[in-house]
Amino acid sequence: MRRQILRAGAILIAGLGLGLAGAQAAPKGEITVWSWNIAAEALDMLVPDFNKKYPDVKVNVLNMGNGDVYTKTLAGCAAGGTDLPDVVTIENSEAEIQWARFPDCFVNLKEFGVEKYVDKFPAFKWTELMAGDGIFSLPWDSGPTMIFYRRDLYEKAGVDPAAINTWDDFINAGKKILAATNGEVKMVTIDMNEDGWFRALANQESCSYFTNDGEAVAINQPGCVVALEMIKKMIDAGIVANGDWGGQIQNIKTNSVASAYFGGWYEGTIRSNAPEQSGKWGMYPPPAVEPGGVRAANWGGSSLAITSSSKNKEAAWAYIEYALATDEGQISMLRNRGLVPSLLSAVSTDYAKSPMEYWGGQPVWTDMLATQGNIPPYRGTQYFDEVRGTIVNKTISDFMNGNYKTAKEALDFAASQIVSATGVPIAQ
């Protein structure tokens, strides 16, 4: 009897020991993260706070060019995972290219219970991060679109941003600003050789290059046609300046435009390039394409994935979970580098609610983040880069230059080109 008691006690103690060891187990070792520009800077600045929680994990963030991360990730996956980091930054629009070409190159995050976070992020962010029954990346920043506007120029023309509910209202406001400034100030800058505005307005109309199941070409569907027509209407109204990225910044610095339209991340671009204009700017949600329509869209955004070749997946998961799935991590990157959180709870934090001096005391993060739940989902598919670069941008440019009679004709041609390039049929 005594022997049985001792044996039972030994088993209990051993069990407790295992339990304590399990409870104390924490990731250790070293991980490498690939990212670019301010995103890499934000990830690197986060490391000291991460190490307060995980002191035995060394994080090396490599700041590479956007194109370098993309091409080197594809090359590494093609080589079976050779020379890849533990964590890689992936733009949402390019995510499905990765999953389609190299389905075994990234960890299915369901191994770490990522499902518990699905409701913590807006639905549109997950669309391109899932493939089959897997979830291969955790949402990071997003690009909820906003109209950034010059308060002083709007006031001079008697334009009330609260009265701009549709893009037709936006056009009429632009005409007032032209009149009030003797034609010297345009309403906004648009790059007429690329698809940014088109994708954003089409997103408001729940339209994209492809259907949301990725099974059909949708670029010539009514929502996309209306979006392209509206952009042409703005241009024909004379309220638009044509400019690429650098041209848009120059127009802002020289007081040549009264507004800008981009994803929320453009806040930092304006603030850093025109610090002397502090207090003169404000924001409001994008107008609807049609009365009563959606006043929300997404323009840009990224995620973090773990490579299958990582030797320290647990530490990699601990890092991306801390960075992206906690208010502390997301707000740190918002505060330090203006990266707009996708995590829905971030809108309720004190920092997100705080007024911003540069933006005339407006709590711009609250206003911006509040639109995320209304953004319609869309698919880039594995063909996004190919379609955008060789077909859509050219079609938009040709249409703006008068080479098509109607937007429907232009997008019908684009759709036929996409079919030829991808083999995906046109939606019926």
Salt bridges, closest charged atoms under 4 A:
GLU41 OE1 - ARG337 NE 2.60
ASP49 OD1 - LYS52 NZ 3.38
GLU96 OE2 - ARG379 NH2 2.34
ASP152 OD2 - ARG150 NH2 2.80
ASP168 OD1 - LYS233 NZ 2.70
GLU194 OE1 - ARG388 NH2 3.01
ASP195 OD2 - ARG199 NE 2.93
ASP195 OD1 - ARG388 NE 2.65
ASP236 OD1 - LYS232 NZ 3.02
GLU267 OE2 - ARG271 NE 2.51
GLU321 OE2 - LYS116 NZ 3.74
ASP398 OD2 - LYS394 NZ 2.83
ASP412 OD1 - LYS408 NZ 2.75
